[in-house]
């Protein structure tokens, strides 16, 4: 399964991370209208692209592009700048 970045979900998650206490955003984060695998995928992207600090764990199974676990600690300065633009 291949997912593509959804800019609306990406931005919603960035704003959720900005407002959340440290280490409180993970793959179980509920965003109305989106599936959990979409949320996990986008949280992984946010970390991998350097917009947030955190940990991403991928399994070696068939959905290896979708993280099994994601924990976001905080936005980086690049992440803060992105949502301020």
C-alpha positions in Angstrom: 0.0 0.0 0.0 1.4 3.3 -1.1 0.2 6.5 0.5 0.7 10.1 -0.6 1.1 13.1 1.6 -2.2 14.9 2.2 -1.3 18.5 2.9 -4.5 19.1 4.9 -3.8 16.2 7.3 -0.1 17.1 7.5 -1.0 20.7 8.6 -3.6 19.5 11.1 -1.1 17.2 12.7 1.5 19.9 12.8 -0.9 22.1 14.7 -1.9 19.2 17.1 1.8 18.7 17.8 2.4 22.4 18.5 -0.5 22.5 21.1 0.2 19.1 22.7 2.4 18.5 25.8 5.7 16.7 25.1 5.5 13.1 24.0 1.7 13.1 23.8 1.2 12.7 20.1 1.4 9.2 18.7 0.0 6.9 16.1 -3.2 6.6 18.1 -4.0 10.3 17.6 -7.5 10.7 16.3 -8.1 13.2 13.5 -11.7 13.3 12.3 -12.2 12.0 8.8 -8.8 10.1 8.7 -7.9 6.5 9.3 -5.2 5.6 11.9 -2.8 4.3 9.2 -3.0 7.7 7.5 -2.3 9.5 10.8 0.7 7.2 11.5 2.1 7.7 8.0 1.9 11.5 8.2 3.4 11.6 11.7 6.3 9.5 10.4 6.7 12.0 7.5 6.7 14.9 9.9 9.5 13.4 11.9 11.5 12.1 8.9 11.3 15.4 7.1 12.8 17.1 10.2 9.7 19.1 11.3 9.4 17.3 14.6 11.6 15.3 17.0 10.4 11.8 17.9 10.7 8.1 17.2 9.3 6.1 14.3 9.2 2.3 14.2 8.4 0.3 11.0 7.7 -3.4 10.9 9.2 -5.5 8.2 5.7 -6.6 7.0 3.8 -5.7 3.9 2.9 -2.2 5.1 6.4 -1.2 5.9 5.8 2.4 4.7 3.2 2.8 7.5 4.8 3.0 11.0 3.7 0.5 13.7 4.5 3.1 16.3 5.2 6.8 16.3 5.9 9.1 19.2 6.3 12.8 18.5 8.1 14.9 21.2 8.0 18.4 19.8 8.2 20.6 16.7 11.7 21.6 15.5 12.4 25.2 14.5 11.8 24.1 10.9 8.4 22.8 11.9 7.5 26.0 13.8 8.5 28.0 10.8 6.5 25.9 8.5 3.2 26.3 10.4 3.9 30.0 10.9 4.1 30.6 7.2 
